[in-house]
Amino acid sequence: MTGQRWIGVVACRALNLKDRYGPVFAELAPGITLLRPEEVSDPEAVDFVLSWAPPDDAFAPYPNLRAIFSIAAGMDAILACPSRPSEVPVFRVEDPDQALQMAGFAVFHVIWHHRKMRQHLADQARGLWNRPRTGRSPAQVRVGVMGLGFMGRAVARGVAQLGYDVASLSRSLPARPEPGIAHLTDTDRGAFLARSDILINVLPMTAATRGLFDADLFAALPAGAAFIHLGRGAQLDEKALLDALETDHLSGASLDVFAPEPLTAGHPFWSHPRILVTPHTASEAESAATVNNVVTHLSAMG
């Protein structure tokens, strides 16, 4: 980074970003001063905002912003913030380590459903030796990945490397196809869903994906399919999922994202025997990766 000095301010309703990232900026990027909003004496001197779930007025005080940085891969709350200036670029974290975390998390849940680990836990609790005599080859299990962005590619590669029959679905064919993965577009959605014994969602939140995982989509999956939800909570029609599980059309679901978060006390997902709940923990960028992302983009601005 050049000798230029930068001033940033944190903006998040849910997390104390100053405590989390301030020491890392001090160590890795001493030319950057990170402030809380109440510590800002000159709003016109603020160059960037570091955010995740910003308050509605988070960006209003700063007329000379040059950049907005998300601390994660997701930018939904930032983009939806009413005070966000449309002309200021928003940057997400694209960290290879975070993508590996997501891939490993997805692989775990694919194996969880494929190898019927929920049943093994129930058998253990009963002291029952119940060794299945069915085929267990990954090559016979068709996995569908919806979304082929930075995270989606890592997920598809990770699952395919274990020998699963993997297909992806995205709006257009990728410029760089992934070896060993069948790439389908939205025009092939019916065929894609029909061949997805395990469906993984890593789509971003958009108007088109809100409520996408509904009764019609679940009905298009093969009987006994499993659903792994790693995208955004508002993409899921919760009643449709519960109905598909209760009618045995779906064999199980892994849910890592919810609307709202945290998942409310007493919600039926907590106690459903076919649902595995995790608290939005599929991946999280290391603090150093987030700081390095900020440094990289600010350096490019000069």
Legacy VTK file of the C-alpha trace (Angstrom):
# vtk DataFile Version 3.0
C-alpha trace
ASCII
DATASET POLYDATA
POINTS 302 float
0.000 0.000 0.000
1.220 3.497 -0.785
1.865 6.163 1.837
-1.676 7.477 1.431
-3.773 7.333 4.584
-7.407 6.294 4.615
-10.261 6.682 7.070
-12.988 4.080 7.371
-16.040 3.749 9.570
-17.833 0.589 10.675
-21.589 0.121 10.216
-23.360 -2.994 11.473
-26.420 -3.603 13.640
-25.425 -7.114 14.649
-21.649 -7.204 15.171
-18.981 -5.079 16.821
-16.819 -4.637 13.736
-14.430 -2.170 15.366
-13.383 -4.668 18.034
-13.175 -7.504 15.537
-11.235 -5.779 12.771
-9.578 -2.767 14.399
-6.578 -4.707 15.760
-6.124 -6.477 12.423
-6.081 -3.186 10.512
-3.575 -1.823 13.035
-1.304 -4.791 12.408
-1.660 -5.291 8.656
-2.620 -1.828 7.405
-1.451 0.903 9.804
-2.183 3.515 7.154
-5.908 2.874 7.606
-7.806 4.351 10.538
-10.982 2.468 11.440
-13.576 4.352 13.484
-16.978 3.844 15.043
-19.609 6.357 13.867
-19.477 8.197 17.187
-15.701 8.605 16.811
-15.950 10.463 13.482
-15.126 14.156 13.897
-15.119 15.041 10.184
-17.677 13.044 8.134
-16.321 14.532 4.920
-12.957 12.815 5.540
-14.406 9.295 5.650
-13.250 7.310 2.628
-15.010 3.978 3.109
-17.509 2.047 5.204
-16.894 -1.480 6.478
-20.240 -3.162 6.931
-22.417 -6.250 6.954
-25.920 -5.454 8.275
-25.982 -1.644 8.198
-28.602 0.565 9.871
-30.867 2.352 7.406
-28.986 5.640 7.805
-25.504 4.081 7.855
-24.113 5.872 4.788
-25.968 9.185 4.990
-23.391 11.168 7.038
-20.465 10.607 4.656
-20.594 12.653 1.427
-17.192 11.633 0.041
-17.297 7.848 0.232
-15.132 6.060 -2.290
-15.982 2.474 -1.386
-18.172 0.213 0.725
-16.804 -3.130 1.896
-18.736 -6.178 3.049
-16.976 -8.294 5.654
-18.291 -11.417 3.907
-19.219 -12.812 0.503
-22.815 -11.672 0.918
-23.856 -8.065 0.250
-27.659 -8.329 0.422
-28.239 -6.084 3.442
-25.768 -3.495 2.181
-27.326 -3.315 -1.270
-30.795 -3.005 0.276
-29.797 -0.204 2.652
-31.830 2.924 1.730
-28.971 5.342 2.459
-26.411 3.544 0.269
-25.192 5.897 -2.481
-25.693 4.079 -5.771
-22.554 5.536 -7.351
-20.209 4.129 -4.681
-18.838 0.654 -5.468
-19.553 -2.192 -3.051
-16.925 -4.919 -2.686
-17.397 -8.378 -1.288
-14.743 -10.721 0.112
-13.580 -13.372 -2.342
-11.304 -15.451 -0.156
-10.110 -18.873 -1.379
-10.018 -20.123 2.198
-13.640 -19.110 2.727
-14.612 -20.925 -0.461
-12.855 -24.045 0.820
-14.798 -23.763 4.064
-18.045 -23.615 2.107
-17.040 -26.549 -0.070
-16.117 -28.673 2.931
-19.374 -27.775 4.667
-21.388 -28.744 1.590
-19.480 -32.010 1.190
-20.214 -32.897 4.819
-23.941 -32.465 4.259
-23.905 -34.371 0.964
-22.331 -37.303 2.807
-24.747 -36.807 5.715
-27.722 -37.374 3.412
-26.137 -39.894 1.059
-24.870 -42.142 3.863
-28.001 -41.646 6.014
-26.079 -40.409 9.033
-29.255 -39.214 10.747
-30.471 -42.815 10.830
-27.167 -43.998 12.272
-27.454 -41.483 15.120
-30.990 -42.659 15.856
-29.835 -46.290 15.801
-26.956 -45.488 18.161
-29.350 -43.907 20.631
-31.354 -47.161 20.605
-28.284 -49.398 20.769
-29.297 -50.893 17.415
-26.789 -52.418 14.966
-28.539 -51.591 11.691
-26.077 -52.064 8.840
-27.661 -51.110 5.510
-27.212 -53.413 2.546
-27.793 -50.823 -0.140
-25.276 -49.473 -2.630
-23.227 -46.546 -1.381
-21.185 -45.444 -4.405
-21.053 -41.651 -4.891
-21.177 -42.266 -8.638
-24.798 -43.339 -8.239
-25.841 -40.139 -6.455
-26.731 -37.122 -8.578
-25.968 -33.790 -6.935
-27.269 -30.481 -8.260
-25.647 -27.139 -7.387
-27.744 -24.021 -7.945
-25.456 -21.027 -8.336
-22.035 -21.047 -9.964
-20.378 -17.985 -8.481
-17.211 -17.943 -6.422
-18.711 -20.174 -3.712
-20.766 -22.317 -6.065
-17.754 -23.301 -8.116
-15.874 -24.388 -4.996
-18.855 -26.424 -3.818
-19.341 -28.120 -7.183
-15.628 -28.958 -7.447
-15.447 -30.297 -3.907
-18.426 -32.599 -4.332
-17.314 -33.794 -7.775
-13.842 -34.655 -6.490
-15.421 -37.308 -4.268
-16.927 -39.019 -7.295
-20.481 -37.691 -7.148
-22.372 -37.042 -10.386
-22.536 -33.235 -10.245
-24.460 -30.747 -12.378
-24.707 -26.975 -11.952
-27.514 -24.608 -12.840
-26.865 -20.946 -13.639
-28.345 -18.214 -15.828
-25.756 -18.777 -18.555
-23.050 -21.283 -19.333
-19.756 -20.465 -17.610
-16.912 -19.059 -19.668
-14.642 -21.484 -17.823
-16.420 -24.831 -17.462
-15.474 -26.971 -14.474
-14.070 -30.370 -15.538
-16.310 -33.284 -14.666
-19.385 -31.109 -14.006
-22.412 -30.878 -16.293
-23.344 -27.216 -16.711
-27.006 -26.412 -17.365
-28.820 -23.104 -17.755
-32.243 -21.922 -16.623
-33.786 -23.235 -19.823
-32.841 -26.731 -18.607
-34.147 -26.209 -15.089
-36.729 -28.994 -15.248
-34.148 -31.555 -16.323
-31.688 -30.281 -13.748
-34.144 -30.636 -10.873
-35.311 -34.054 -12.068
-31.745 -35.357 -11.862
-30.896 -33.838 -8.454
-30.996 -36.510 -5.750
-29.320 -33.948 -3.495
-29.915 -30.266 -4.249
-27.502 -27.610 -2.935
-28.480 -23.941 -2.969
-25.664 -21.359 -3.056
-27.567 -18.687 -4.984
-27.307 -14.994 -4.070
-30.348 -13.099 -2.850
-32.133 -11.331 -5.704
-35.710 -10.526 -6.608
-35.709 -13.648 -8.789
-34.475 -15.973 -6.038
-36.735 -14.707 -3.229
-39.104 -17.572 -2.377
-37.633 -19.673 -5.197
-37.540 -22.880 -3.190
-41.267 -23.481 -3.084
-43.721 -26.341 -3.503
-43.345 -26.454 -7.296
-39.566 -26.641 -7.101
-39.571 -29.372 -4.471
-42.161 -31.339 -6.458
-39.798 -31.295 -9.451
-37.092 -33.122 -7.478
-36.961 -36.933 -7.475
-38.874 -38.671 -4.694
-36.593 -39.060 -1.688
-34.331 -36.135 -2.623
-32.498 -34.084 0.010
-32.092 -30.302 0.175
-29.008 -28.386 1.403
-29.735 -24.682 1.899
-26.620 -22.455 2.021
-27.887 -19.400 0.131
-30.192 -16.900 1.845
-33.037 -17.495 4.260
-35.678 -15.560 2.313
-35.208 -17.857 -0.679
-37.019 -20.678 1.130
-40.764 -21.213 1.439
-40.678 -22.826 4.867
-44.167 -24.336 4.691
-43.390 -25.891 1.310
-40.289 -27.549 2.755
-42.160 -28.888 5.796
-44.941 -30.226 3.559
-42.445 -31.958 1.255
-40.808 -33.617 4.267
-44.100 -34.643 5.880
-45.299 -36.280 2.656
-41.951 -38.104 2.295
-41.260 -36.483 -1.062
-38.060 -35.134 0.498
-36.002 -37.395 2.733
-34.234 -34.616 4.626
-32.862 -31.096 4.651
-29.803 -29.245 5.935
-30.493 -25.567 6.670
-27.761 -23.023 7.434
-29.587 -19.779 6.616
-32.914 -18.422 7.821
-35.242 -15.425 7.653
-35.046 -13.948 10.186
-31.846 -14.862 11.967
-31.331 -16.154 14.532
-33.944 -18.870 14.029
-36.757 -18.092 16.435
-37.335 -20.135 19.573
-39.986 -22.795 19.102
-39.667 -22.822 15.314
-40.574 -26.278 13.923
-37.184 -26.569 12.223
-35.494 -26.942 15.624
-37.218 -30.202 16.465
-37.970 -31.677 13.065
-36.414 -35.153 12.870
-35.410 -34.762 9.220
-33.878 -31.295 9.423
-30.312 -30.500 10.462
-30.027 -26.862 11.611
-26.730 -24.955 11.728
-26.435 -21.255 12.720
-25.277 -19.637 9.451
-21.822 -21.100 9.890
-21.019 -22.626 6.488
-18.097 -20.249 5.965
-16.615 -17.096 7.400
-13.725 -15.116 6.004
-10.723 -14.847 8.289
-10.278 -11.298 9.606
-6.962 -10.948 7.766
-8.625 -11.840 4.464
-11.255 -9.158 4.984
-8.623 -6.541 5.784
-6.457 -7.570 2.815
-9.509 -7.230 0.571
-9.953 -3.644 1.742
-6.255 -2.881 1.246
-6.242 -4.356 -2.272
-9.163 -2.276 -3.472
-8.051 0.950 -1.807
-4.572 0.544 -3.274
-6.093 0.181 -6.729
-7.934 3.467 -6.235
-4.661 5.276 -5.563
LINES 1 303
302 0 1 2 3 4 5 6 7 8 9 10 11 12 13 14 15 16 17 18 19 20 21 22 23 24 25 26 27 28 29 30 31 32 33 34 35 36 37 38 39 40 41 42 43 44 45 46 47 48 49 50 51 52 53 54 55 56 57 58 59 60 61 62 63 64 65 66 67 68 69 70 71 72 73 74 75 76 77 78 79 80 81 82 83 84 85 86 87 88 89 90 91 92 93 94 95 96 97 98 99 100 101 102 103 104 105 106 107 108 109 110 111 112 113 114 115 116 117 118 119 120 121 122 123 124 125 126 127 128 129 130 131 132 133 134 135 136 137 138 139 140 141 142 143 144 145 146 147 148 149 150 151 152 153 154 155 156 157 158 159 160 161 162 163 164 165 166 167 168 169 170 171 172 173 174 175 176 177 178 179 180 181 182 183 184 185 186 187 188 189 190 191 192 193 194 195 196 197 198 199 200 201 202 203 204 205 206 207 208 209 210 211 212 213 214 215 216 217 218 219 220 221 222 223 224 225 226 227 228 229 230 231 232 233 234 235 236 237 238 239 240 241 242 243 244 245 246 247 248 249 250 251 252 253 254 255 256 257 258 259 260 261 262 263 264 265 266 267 268 269 270 271 272 273 274 275 276 277 278 279 280 281 282 283 284 285 286 287 288 289 290 291 292 293 294 295 296 297 298 299 300 301
